[in-house]
Amino acid sequence: MYADFRWPNWARTADLRLEVLSERPPATVTPRKTPIVFAHGAFMGAWSWQAHFLDYFARQGFHAIAPSFRGHGESEGFDRLDSAGINDYVHDLESVIADLNGPPPIVVGHSMGALVAQRYMERAPVAAAVLMAPVPPHGLMPSTLRMLVSDPLLYAQFGMMQFFGPDNMDTEVAQRAVFSKSAAQQDLSGYAARVQRESQRALWDMNVHARGRPSLSRADCPVHVIAGGEDALFSEHETRAVAHVWNASWETVPGLAHALMIEPGWQQAADALIGWLDQQQLG
């Protein structure tokens, strides 16, 4: 479904239509009072949460919502994608949450979306935040250099995708970056068909403005970091650094790579998230 919003901070454009996917609890499940909003990572869209998480969390009683940021998925703005920065994605998230007209939500962000979630927390209260495979506080450069040295072919493939489009990326090579070895080729091909370019400005923001700022947070809320044990992009040290910034709890899910929510073992990550929320008596 779609929600229409007005973007006063989007240069001189008038209206942008955002794709907003959502699932509500079935009639047989007692609904929880707090909605949960999922923020997708770079090169993706709301589809990355729709694959498994939205339905699964709805069956656990959550009203689960996942927007595609401007220029992603089916949202408008792809023709101006490279001018969109992290703060623009935060505006998108703000508008979607404001449209819920309810209590402060639980916000879950993956990779780039984890940085968007942290920036949102500087502007508005949240019930809790879960940062999955988050961008490290020192940005993308160490990860990029690590890839260049250890796997130059993979580094070159990412460059091809960013500058020439996803059709130029070898999915078998890309698997090493975001999926574990257990990912099925059929799934990889399906996801590859939906992967897209990312904004150059957003990539720059993730290099130079990637540190969370708890001192600006609008609420003293619990924060949790979930990492994939087989994540080839961000190391344990790097995701722990995000937890340290927020004085947050941290856990790793063995066997899962960077794309935690669409890996074959995605349910382990989902259950880890729900288990932590239940421990906090949230939802």
Secondary structure, DSSP 8 states (H G I E B T S, - for coil): -EEEEE-TTSTT--EEEEEEEEE---TTS---SS-EEEE--TT--THHHHTTHHHHHHHTT--EEEE--TTSTT-S-GGGGGG--HHHHHHHHHHHHHTT-SS--EEEEETHHHHHHHHHHTTS--SEEEEES---TT-SHHHHHHHHHH-HHHHHHHHHHHHH-GGGS-HHHHHHHHS-TT--HHHHHHHHTT-----HHHHHHHHHS----GGG-SS---EEEEEETT-SSS-HHHHHHHHHHHT-EEEEETT--S-TTTSTTHHHHHHHHHHHHHHTT--
